């Protein structure tokens, strides 16, 4: 039987999905943009199309959720979080949804709008 290895080691290549949730996201200038709330995983291909970033609000009230194409994020071991090449102003105008709302993750039109905003090819293309 296989044994689990230490997936919490920040210098390792693999990380458990449960460890990604709550990880801080920074821009290249080191400003904290928010934290990862969740990952969306394609059940068929196993690919990760989105990391859902919480941003805005105060003490968790009024947060908005921003699906970021997974290829946009890069883990920085020195910062202990993910870095995405965005500034807060660009994030303010990005596709998002409010707490309590759920986008139609299966809507290709919506998905293309998210990937188009970040100038990234959709993961399914």
Secondary structure, DSSP 4 states (H G I P E B T S, - for coil): ------TT-TTSS---HHHHTT-EEE-TTS-EEEEEEEEEE-TTT--EEEEEEEESSBTTBT-EEEEEEGGGEEEETTTTEEEES--HHHHHTS--EETT----TT-HHHHHHHHHHTT---TT-
